[in-house]
């Protein structure tokens, strides 16, 4: 295996209701399986609770990861991803890449669940592409 990637999936209310129709966890698992086939050791952490955020437990998971991708379907400003990136910095954790995969500052247009996931890189293909691009920068 080449490197280690950690995919953190924040199961926000919006993700459950708007983009996923409730069945959103298989997407990060599919991405992890594809990354493993590509030789990238991958772990997936699903956050079932984002308030209060169990930062200590999450930091135990992020320790030693080379790439951390935090997948959310919300705006970046004030996101769980920003909170976790700040917590990692405060704890002195460093990894090659901390990636916040979310809607940035865009409203989701009209479309099917699959179309919206694809548009924002929240589907398995988008996650795989993002992680591979980040990890190829290291070589």
C-alpha positions in Angstrom: 0.0 0.0 0.0 1.2 3.5 -0.9 -0.1 5.9 1.7 -2.8 6.2 4.3 -6.0 8.2 3.8 -8.7 8.9 6.3 -12.2 9.8 5.1 -14.4 11.5 7.7 -18.1 11.5 6.8 -20.1 14.0 8.8 -23.7 12.8 8.7 -25.4 16.1 8.9 -29.1 16.6 8.9 -28.8 18.2 5.4 -26.9 15.2 4.1 -29.5 12.8 5.4 -32.5 14.7 4.1 -31.5 16.7 1.0 -28.7 15.1 -0.9 -28.8 11.5 0.2 -32.4 10.6 0.9 -31.0 8.9 4.0 -28.7 6.3 2.3 -25.5 8.3 2.1 -22.9 6.1 3.9 -22.3 3.6 1.1 -20.7 6.4 -1.0 -17.7 6.9 1.3 -17.4 3.1 1.6 -17.3 2.7 -2.2 -14.7 5.4 -2.4 -12.6 3.7 0.2 -12.8 0.4 -1.6 -11.7 2.0 -4.9 -8.8 3.8 -3.1 -7.7 0.5 -1.6 -7.8 -1.2 -5.0 -5.5 1.7 -6.2 -3.0 0.9 -3.4 -4.0 3.6 -1.0 -4.7 2.3 2.5 -8.0 3.9 3.6 -10.1 4.2 6.7 -13.6 5.6 7.0 -15.0 7.3 10.1 -18.7 8.1 10.2 -19.7 10.9 12.6 -23.2 10.2 13.8 -23.2 13.2 16.1 -21.8 16.6 15.3 -23.1 18.5 18.3 -21.5 18.2 20.7 -18.5 17.1 18.6 -16.4 14.4 20.2 -13.1 16.1 19.2 -10.9 13.9 21.4 -12.2 10.7 19.8 -11.8 12.1 16.3 -8.3 13.3 17.0 -7.4 9.8 18.0 -8.6 8.7 14.5 -6.7 11.4 12.6 -3.4 10.8 14.4 -0.8 9.6 11.9 -3.0 9.9 8.8 -1.2 11.4 5.7 -4.4 12.7 4.1 -7.6 13.5 5.9 -10.7 14.2 3.8 -13.8 15.5 5.6 -16.9 15.0 3.5 -20.0 17.1 4.2 -22.8 18.5 2.2 -23.0 21.9 3.8 -21.4 25.3 3.4 -17.7 25.4 4.4 -18.0 28.4 6.7 -18.7 27.0 10.2 -18.6 23.4 9.1 -17.5 20.4 11.1 -14.5 20.2 8.7 -13.3 23.6 9.8 -13.8 22.7 13.5 -11.8 19.5 13.0 -9.0 21.1 11.0 -8.7 23.7 13.8 -8.6 21.0 16.4 -5.9 19.1 14.5 -3.8 22.3 14.3 -4.3 23.0 18.0 -3.3 19.4 18.9 -0.2 19.7 16.9 -1.3 17.1 14.4 0.0 17.6 10.9 -0.7 15.6 7.8 0.2 16.2 4.2 -3.3 17.1 3.2 -6.4 18.1 5.2 -9.2 18.4 2.6 -12.7 19.9 3.2 -15.0 18.4 0.6 -18.2 20.3 0.8 -20.4 22.9 -1.0 -17.9 25.7 -0.4 -20.1 28.8 -0.6 -22.5 27.5 -3.3 -26.2 26.8 -2.9 -27.2 23.4 -4.4 -29.1 23.9 -7.6 -32.1 21.8 -8.6 -31.2 18.2 -9.6 -31.4 14.6 -8.6 -29.5 13.3 -5.6 -26.9 11.7 -7.8 -26.5 14.8 -10.0 -25.9 17.0 -6.9 -23.4 14.6 -5.3 -21.5 14.5 -8.6 -21.5 18.2 -9.1 -20.0 18.9 -5.7 -17.6 15.9 -5.7 -19.5 14.2 -2.9 -20.0 10.9 -4.8 -17.5 8.1 -4.7 -15.8 9.2 -8.0 -15.3 12.7 -6.6 -13.8 11.5 -3.4 -11.4 9.1 -5.2 -10.3 11.9 -7.6 -9.7 14.4 -4.8 -7.7 12.0 -2.7 -5.6 10.7 -5.6 -4.9 14.2 -6.8 -3.8 15.3 -3.3 -1.6 12.2 -2.8 0.0 12.6 -6.2 1.3 16.0 -5.1 3.5 14.2 -2.5 5.4 12.2 -5.1 
